[in-house]
Amino acid sequence: MKMTLFFTSALLSLLVLSGCTGRDVIGRAQGWTPVAISESTIYVASSDGSVVALDSSALDRDERAIPVWEYKPPVERGLGGVFNPPAIGKRFVFIGGSVNNDDNGRLVALRKDRRNSGRLEEDEWEENLPGAIIGSPVVANGMVIVGSEDGNLYAFNEDDGSRLWIFPTDGLRQGKEKDKRIWSTPVVEDGVAYFGAMDDYLYAIAIDEGLTADERTLWKFKTSGAIVTKPIVIDETVIFGSFDRKVYALDISEPNSNGKERLLWSYQGDNWYWAGVVTDGSNVYVASMDGKVNALPIDRREEDLPLWQIQLNDSISSTPFLAGNDLIVATDQGNISLIDSDSGTVVEVPIDIDSEIRAPLVGTGIGETAIVYVGDKNGVVRAIDVDRWRVRWDFETKE
């Protein structure tokens, strides 16, 4: 079944009351056409289970420019639905997808300099997992680390795909079918991976090899809802949103202190947090499923009000992009707003692409050079010139 994703407040309330942890919302959805960029190459996981590498400079000159390469395997060997951006390593681009009606996951390593083919080439590799991959892989310390719906966080050798270790969530250890899943994209800092899970925990684990699961666990922090967002680490603070409608800031300076003692502050929103947090180093900007965007100081106190709040016209799943003082936010139904991060005001007429946007926004540059790349659920990638506030080019990834 291919579901259109509706994130209205009424539906969210119904899902919360029925005990849903999120899978019912994403359903058997196609991918979200997520984008990653390295230098001038844009890597796109298309909603048809393929991967395309685009030359942004060539498309700037001529939007009819052909891809650098395409990986279009047979359907049975494809990536299925890909929901979050590829991870870019030294030699490879790593993409995780949901295959076999979302029952399994597939992680593929494609060479940046590969030829144009639908098969894995020399040195490329893939790993099949017993649970769908929803979050992005992350590359750190020669490893590719990725979470799965089977409740495990996996680490593979970046070069050959050999499995290095597995870390099970508490939800998996306790035999909880829904609450074991990992949708969060990990973030790694100083040899520690921070990620959330459907069992309501934010985990901090050591990524060294040769450790047991208990030895690997540095600490964990319990919230009252599933955590699907990608955390963000700022100095000695990790910040993330939860399905309990709160944003949390935790102190990570002491590796062995109790999880509850780590809480610096929390902010109570009005709806789920699905999109990731973005920061300018002083403030964080958070978007929730009721369409509200808030600016919160990193050093805020518990009782402080937001610096500003703006209400957009629809729910927000896509992580915004911050280019200097320009905060670009896309709603689920394809309305893209340019917000002044100082005042919280919309400074341009929003761009309406008339297609669903769920994948995180990515971009380059600030000011006159800022470009934001937007993938939609129909498989189209657009380059938006932030300074001129117009679509510079678009590319259809599906045939």
C-alpha positions in Angstrom: 0.0 0.0 0.0 1.3 3.4 -0.9 0.0 5.9 1.7 -0.2 9.7 1.4 1.0 11.0 4.8 -1.4 13.3 6.5 -0.2 15.0 9.7 -3.2 17.0 10.9 -3.6 17.7 14.6 -6.7 15.6 14.7 -4.9 12.6 13.2 -2.0 13.0 15.5 -4.3 13.1 18.5 -6.0 9.9 17.3 -2.6 8.2 16.8 -1.5 9.1 20.3 -4.7 7.9 21.9 -4.4 4.6 20.0 -0.9 4.0 21.1 0.7 4.5 17.7 4.5 5.0 17.7 4.7 6.4 14.1 4.8 3.4 11.8 1.1 3.8 11.1 1.8 7.3 9.9 4.6 6.5 7.5 2.8 3.4 6.3 4.0 1.7 3.1 5.1 5.0 1.8 7.4 5.6 -1.1 10.6 7.3 -0.4 10.9 11.1 0.2 13.7 11.9 -2.4 16.3 13.0 0.2 19.4 14.9 -1.0 23.0 15.1 0.2 25.7 17.4 -1.3 29.5 17.2 -1.3 31.4 20.0 -3.1 29.4 20.4 -6.4 27.9 16.9 -6.5 24.4 16.3 -5.4 23.4 12.7 -4.4 19.7 11.9 -4.6 17.9 8.8 -3.4 14.9 8.8 -5.8 11.4 7.6 -4.7 11.7 4.7 -7.1 14.5 3.1 -5.2 17.4 4.3 -7.3 20.3 6.8 -6.7 21.4 9.7 -8.9 24.5 11.8 -8.8 24.0 15.3 -10.2 26.6 18.0 -11.1 25.1 21.2 -9.6 27.5 23.4 -11.6 26.4 21.8 -14.9 22.7 22.2 -14.0 23.3 25.8 -13.1 24.5 26.3 -16.7 21.9 24.1 -18.3 19.1 22.4 -16.4 19.0 19.7 -19.1 22.5 18.5 -18.1 22.6 14.7 -17.7 23.5 13.0 -14.4 27.1 12.2 -13.5 25.9 8.7 -12.9 22.8 6.7 -12.1 22.3 3.6 -10.0 19.1 2.0 -11.2 19.1 -1.7 -10.2 16.2 -4.1 -10.9 13.3 -3.4 -8.5 14.1 -6.5 -6.4 17.6 -5.2 -5.8 16.6 -1.6 -5.4 16.6 0.5 -2.2 12.8 0.7 -1.9 11.7 3.7 0.1 14.5 6.0 1.2 13.4 8.6 3.7 16.6 10.4 4.9 19.7 11.7 3.1 22.7 9.6 2.0 25.9 9.8 4.1 29.1 10.8 2.3 32.4 9.2 3.1 35.9 9.4 1.6 35.2 6.9 -1.2 31.6 5.9 -0.9 28.1 7.3 -0.7 26.0 5.3 1.8 22.2 5.0 1.4 19.8 3.1 3.5 16.3 2.0 2.4 13.2 0.1 3.3 12.5 -3.0 1.1 10.2 -6.0 1.0 7.1 -4.1 2.0 9.1 -2.4 4.8 10.0 -5.7 6.4 13.7 -5.4 5.7 16.4 -2.8 5.2 19.2 -2.5 2.7 22.3 -0.4 3.1 24.3 0.2 -0.1 27.8 1.7 -0.5 28.3 3.3 -3.9 31.6 4.7 -5.2 31.6 8.4 -5.8 33.5 7.8 -9.1 31.4 4.8 -10.2 30.3 4.3 -13.7 26.7 4.5 -14.9 25.2 1.1 -14.1 22.4 -0.7 -12.4 24.7 -3.2 -10.6 27.2 -3.0 -7.8 30.7 -2.3 -9.2 34.1 -3.3 -7.9 34.6 -2.5 -4.2 31.0 -1.5 -3.7 28.9 -3.4 -1.2 25.5 -3.9 0.4 24.1 -5.2 3.6 20.6 -6.5 4.1 19.1 -6.0 7.6 16.1 -7.7 9.2 14.4 -4.3 9.8 13.7 -1.3 7.6 16.1 1.7 7.6 14.3 5.0 8.1 17.1 7.3 9.4 20.3 8.2 7.6 23.5 6.3 8.0 26.4 8.3 9.5 30.1 7.9 8.8 32.6 8.1 11.7 36.0 6.7 12.6 36.0 4.4 9.6 32.6 3.0 10.4 29.1 3.4 8.9 26.6 3.5 11.7 22.8 3.0 11.0 19.7 2.2 13.0 17.1 -0.3 12.0 13.4 -1.1 12.7 14.6 -4.4 14.2 15.7 -2.4 17.2 19.5 -2.5 16.6 22.1 0.1 15.9 24.6 -1.4 13.5 28.2 -0.5 12.7 30.0 -1.7 9.5 33.5 -1.2 8.2 33.3 1.7 5.8 35.6 0.1 3.2 34.3 -3.5 2.9 31.0 -3.6 4.8 32.1 -6.1 7.4 29.9 -6.0 10.5 31.8 -4.5 13.5 29.2 -4.5 16.3 25.5 -4.4 17.1 23.8 -2.4 19.9 20.2 -3.4 20.9 17.7 -0.8 22.3 16.0 -1.4 25.6 12.8 -1.8 23.6 14.3 -4.8 21.8 15.8 -6.3 24.9 12.4 -6.1 26.6 10.7 -7.8 23.6 8.5 -4.8 22.7 7.4 -5.1 19.1 6.7 -1.4 18.3 8.8 0.3 20.9 12.1 -1.3 19.8 12.4 0.6 16.5 15.1 3.2 15.6 14.1 5.9 13.1 16.5 8.5 14.5 19.7 9.4 12.6 22.7 9.1 14.9 25.1 12.0 15.5 28.7 11.1 16.5 30.9 13.4 18.6 34.3 12.4 20.2 33.7 8.7 19.8 30.1 8.8 21.2 27.0 8.1 19.1 23.8 9.9 20.3 20.5 8.6 18.9 16.8 8.2 19.8 14.5 5.3 19.6 10.8 4.4 19.8 11.3 3.1 23.3 11.4 6.8 24.4 15.2 6.8 25.2 18.0 9.1 24.0 21.1 6.9 24.0 24.7 7.8 24.3 27.0 4.9 23.4 30.7 4.4 22.8 31.5 3.4 19.2 34.7 1.6 20.0 35.0 -2.0 18.9 35.1 -5.0 21.2 32.6 -3.8 23.8 29.5 -5.6 25.1 26.2 -3.7 24.9 26.3 -2.9 28.6 29.9 -1.6 28.3 29.0 0.4 25.3 26.1 2.2 27.0 27.5 5.4 28.6 24.0 6.7 29.6 20.4 7.0 28.4 17.7 9.6 29.0 14.1 8.7 29.2 11.4 10.9 27.8 7.6 10.3 27.6 7.5 9.8 23.8 9.2 8.2 20.8 12.3 10.0 19.5 12.7 10.0 15.8 14.6 13.3 15.3 18.3 13.5 14.6 19.9 15.0 17.7 22.3 18.0 17.4 25.4 18.5 19.5 26.5 22.0 20.4 29.6 22.2 22.6 28.7 20.1 25.6 25.0 20.0 25.0 22.8 17.6 23.0 19.4 18.9 21.9 16.5 16.9 20.3 12.7 16.8 20.0 10.4 14.0 21.1 6.9 12.7 20.4 6.0 13.8 23.9 5.8 17.4 22.4 9.0 18.5 24.2 12.4 19.7 23.1 15.2 18.7 25.4 18.7 20.0 26.1 21.0 17.6 28.0 24.5 18.2 29.4 27.0 15.7 27.9 30.1 16.9 29.7 30.1 14.1 32.3 30.1 10.7 30.6 29.0 8.7 33.6 26.4 10.8 35.4 22.8 9.7 35.8 20.5 10.5 32.8 18.0 12.5 34.8 20.7 14.7 36.2 21.7 15.8 32.6 18.6 17.8 31.9 19.5 21.5 31.4 16.0 22.5 30.1 13.0 21.3 28.2 10.5 23.3 26.1 6.9 22.2 26.0 5.4 22.5 22.5 1.9 21.7 21.3 2.6 18.8 19.0 5.1 16.1 18.0 8.7 17.0 16.9 9.6 15.1 13.8 12.0 17.5 12.0 15.5 17.9 13.3 16.8 20.9 15.2 19.0 23.5 13.5 21.3 26.1 15.1 23.4 29.2 14.6 25.5 28.5 17.6 23.5 30.8 19.9 19.9 29.7 19.3 18.1 26.6 18.1 15.2 26.6 15.7 12.6 23.8 16.1 9.6 23.0 13.9 6.7 20.8 15.1 3.9 18.8 13.5 1.3 21.6 14.1 3.3 24.0 11.8 4.8 26.1 14.6 8.5 27.2 14.4 10.2 28.4 17.5 13.5 30.1 18.3 15.0 29.0 21.6 18.3 30.3 23.1 20.7 27.4 23.8 21.4 28.8 27.3 17.7 29.4 28.1 16.2 28.7 31.5 13.3 26.3 31.9 10.6 29.0 32.3 11.8 31.3 29.5 9.5 32.0 26.6 10.7 31.5 23.0 12.5 34.4 21.4 9.8 34.1 18.8 7.2 31.8 17.4 5.6 31.7 14.0 2.7 29.6 12.8 2.9 28.2 9.2 0.0 26.8 7.3 0.7 23.0 7.6 2.6 20.4 9.5 6.4 20.2 9.3 8.4 16.9 8.9 11.3 18.3 6.9 14.3 19.6 8.9 14.8 23.3 8.0 18.0 24.8 6.6 19.7 27.8 8.1 21.8 30.1 5.7 23.2 32.9 7.8 20.1 34.8 9.0 17.8 33.1 6.5 15.8 30.1 7.9 14.2 28.1 5.1 11.3 25.9 6.2 9.2 23.6 4.1 5.8 22.3 5.2 4.6 18.8 4.4 2.3 20.1 1.6 5.1 21.8 -0.3 5.0 25.4 0.9 8.6 26.8 1.4 9.0 29.9 3.5 12.0 32.2 4.0 12.0 33.4 7.6 14.3 36.0 9.2 15.9 34.1 12.1 16.3 37.3 14.1 12.6 38.4 14.0 10.7 35.3 13.1 8.9 37.0 10.2 8.4 35.6 6.7 10.3 38.0 4.4 9.3 36.6 1.0 6.2 35.2 -0.6 6.4 31.5 0.1 7.3 29.2 -2.8 4.6 26.6 -3.4 5.8 23.6 -5.4 2.4 21.7 -5.1 4.1 18.5 -3.9 4.8 16.9 -0.6 8.1 17.7 1.2 9.2 15.3 4.0 13.0 14.9 3.5 15.4 17.3 5.3 16.4 20.4 3.4 20.1 20.7 2.5 22.1 23.7 1.2 25.3 25.5 0.6 26.6 29.0 1.2 25.0 32.1 2.8 23.8 35.5 1.5 24.1 35.8 -2.3 25.6 32.4 -2.7 23.0 30.4 -0.7 21.3 27.6 -2.5 18.8 25.2 -0.9 18.1 21.8 -2.4 14.6 20.4 -2.0 13.5 16.8 -2.9 9.8 16.2 -3.1 7.8 13.0 -2.8 7.3 12.8 -6.6 11.0 12.4 -7.2 11.8 16.0 -8.3 14.8 17.9 -6.9 14.8 21.7 -7.0 17.6 24.2 -6.4 16.3 27.3 -4.8 18.4 30.5 -5.0 17.8 32.0 -1.6 19.0 35.5 -2.4 16.8 35.9 -5.5 14.1 33.6 -3.9 13.4 31.6 -7.0 13.8 28.0 -8.3 17.0 28.0 -10.3 16.5 24.6 -11.8 14.6 21.3 -11.2 15.4 17.7 -12.1 13.1 14.8 -12.4 14.9 11.7 -10.9 12.3 9.2 -12.1 11.7 8.1 -15.7 
